[in-house]
Amino acid sequence: MEKTIEPEVETSAFVEVFTAVLPFVLLAVLVVLIVFIVYVVKIANRYLANGKIAEQKFKKEETDIQEIKKQLDRIEKILNEAK
């Protein structure tokens, strides 16, 4: 039988520490990424909601202006008839 020669490999302390810490670093990066995505979604939703509110306010102001114009026309008509 032939003997297999296994090489003697020494790993440095840096490699052992890096290998032990790497999963925690990746987990931290993943958590930060998830939190960032959640905040971006919240900001986007708030922006869209504010846009809808502004649009509704504009429509309400527009209808109010139309009603005021109608009232003014009626008042002018009454005043013209009274002359």
Contact map, one row per residue, 1 for C-alpha under 8 A:
11100000000000000000000000000000000000000000000000000000000000000000000000000000000
11110000000000000000000000000000000000000000000000000000000000000000000000000000000
11111000000000000000000000000000000000000000000000000000000000000000000000000000000
01111100000000000000000000000000000000000000000000000000000000000000000000000000000
00111110000000000000000000000000000000000000000000000000000000000000000000000000000
00011111000000000000000000000000000000000000000000000000000000000000000000000000000
00001111100000000000000000000000000000000000000000000000000000000000000000000000000
00000111110000000000000000000000000000000000000000000000000000000000000000000000000
00000011111000000000000000000000000000000000000000000000000000000000000000000000000
00000001111100000000000000000000000000000000000000000000000000000000000000000000000
00000000111110110000000000000000000000000000000000000000000000000000000000000000000
00000000011111110000000000000000000000000000000000000000000000000000000000000000000
00000000001111111000000000000000000000000000000000000000000000000000000000000000000
00000000000111111100000000000000000000000000000000000000000000000000000000000000000
00000000001111111110000000000000000000000000000000000000000000000000000000000000000
00000000001111111111000000000000000000000000000000000000000000000000000000000000000
00000000000011111111100000000000000000000000000000000000000000000000000000000000000
00000000000001111111110000000000000000000000000000000000000000000000000000000000000
00000000000000111111111000000000000000000000000000000000000000000000000000000000000
00000000000000011111111000000000000000000000000000000000000000000000000000000000000
00000000000000001111111110000000000000000000000000000000000000000000000000000000000
00000000000000000111111111000000000000000000000000000000000000000000000000000000000
00000000000000000011111111100000000000000000000000000000000000000000000000000000000
00000000000000000000111111110000000000000000000000000000000000000000000000000000000
00000000000000000000111111111000000000000000000000000000000000000000000000000000000
00000000000000000000011111111100000000000000000000000000000000000000000000000000000
00000000000000000000001111111110000000000000000000000000000000000000000000000000000
00000000000000000000000111111111000000000000000000000000000000000000000000000000000
00000000000000000000000011111111100000000000000000000000000000000000000000000000000
00000000000000000000000001111111110000000000000000000000000000000000000000000000000
00000000000000000000000000111111111000000000000000000000000000000000000000000000000
00000000000000000000000000011111111100000000000000000000000000000000000000000000000
00000000000000000000000000001111111110000000000000000000000000000000000000000000000
00000000000000000000000000000111111111000000000000000000000000000000000000000000000
00000000000000000000000000000011111111100000000000000000000000000000000000000000000
00000000000000000000000000000001111111110000000000000000000000000000000000000000000
00000000000000000000000000000000111111111000000000000000000000000000000000000000000
00000000000000000000000000000000011111111100000000000000000000000000000000000000000
00000000000000000000000000000000001111111110000000000000000000000000000000000000000
00000000000000000000000000000000000111111111000000000000000000000000000000000000000
00000000000000000000000000000000000011111111100000000000000000000000000000000000000
00000000000000000000000000000000000001111111110000000000000000000000000000000000000
00000000000000000000000000000000000000111111111000000000000000000000000000000000000
00000000000000000000000000000000000000011111111100000000000000000000000000000000000
00000000000000000000000000000000000000001111111110000000000000000000000000000000000
00000000000000000000000000000000000000000111111111000000000000000000000000000000000
00000000000000000000000000000000000000000011111111100000000000000000000000000000000
00000000000000000000000000000000000000000001111111110000000000000000000000000000000
00000000000000000000000000000000000000000000111111111000000000000000000000000000000
00000000000000000000000000000000000000000000011111111100000000000000000000000000000
00000000000000000000000000000000000000000000001111111110000000000000000000000000000
00000000000000000000000000000000000000000000000111111111000000000000000000000000000
00000000000000000000000000000000000000000000000011111111100000000000000000000000000
00000000000000000000000000000000000000000000000001111111110000000000000000000000000
00000000000000000000000000000000000000000000000000111111111000000000000000000000000
00000000000000000000000000000000000000000000000000011111111100000000000000000000000
00000000000000000000000000000000000000000000000000001111111110000000000000000000000
00000000000000000000000000000000000000000000000000000111111111000000000000000000000
00000000000000000000000000000000000000000000000000000011111111100000000000000000000
00000000000000000000000000000000000000000000000000000001111111110000000000000000000
00000000000000000000000000000000000000000000000000000000111111111000000000000000000
00000000000000000000000000000000000000000000000000000000011111111100000000000000000
00000000000000000000000000000000000000000000000000000000001111111110000000000000000
00000000000000000000000000000000000000000000000000000000000111111111000000000000000
00000000000000000000000000000000000000000000000000000000000011111111100000000000000
00000000000000000000000000000000000000000000000000000000000001111111110000000000000
00000000000000000000000000000000000000000000000000000000000000111111111000000000000
00000000000000000000000000000000000000000000000000000000000000011111111100000000000
00000000000000000000000000000000000000000000000000000000000000001111111110000000000
00000000000000000000000000000000000000000000000000000000000000000111111111000000000
00000000000000000000000000000000000000000000000000000000000000000011111111100000000
00000000000000000000000000000000000000000000000000000000000000000001111111110000000
00000000000000000000000000000000000000000000000000000000000000000000111111111000000
00000000000000000000000000000000000000000000000000000000000000000000011111111100000
00000000000000000000000000000000000000000000000000000000000000000000001111111110000
00000000000000000000000000000000000000000000000000000000000000000000000111111111000
00000000000000000000000000000000000000000000000000000000000000000000000011111111100
00000000000000000000000000000000000000000000000000000000000000000000000001111111110
00000000000000000000000000000000000000000000000000000000000000000000000000111111111
00000000000000000000000000000000000000000000000000000000000000000000000000011111111
00000000000000000000000000000000000000000000000000000000000000000000000000001111111
00000000000000000000000000000000000000000000000000000000000000000000000000000111111
00000000000000000000000000000000000000000000000000000000000000000000000000000011111
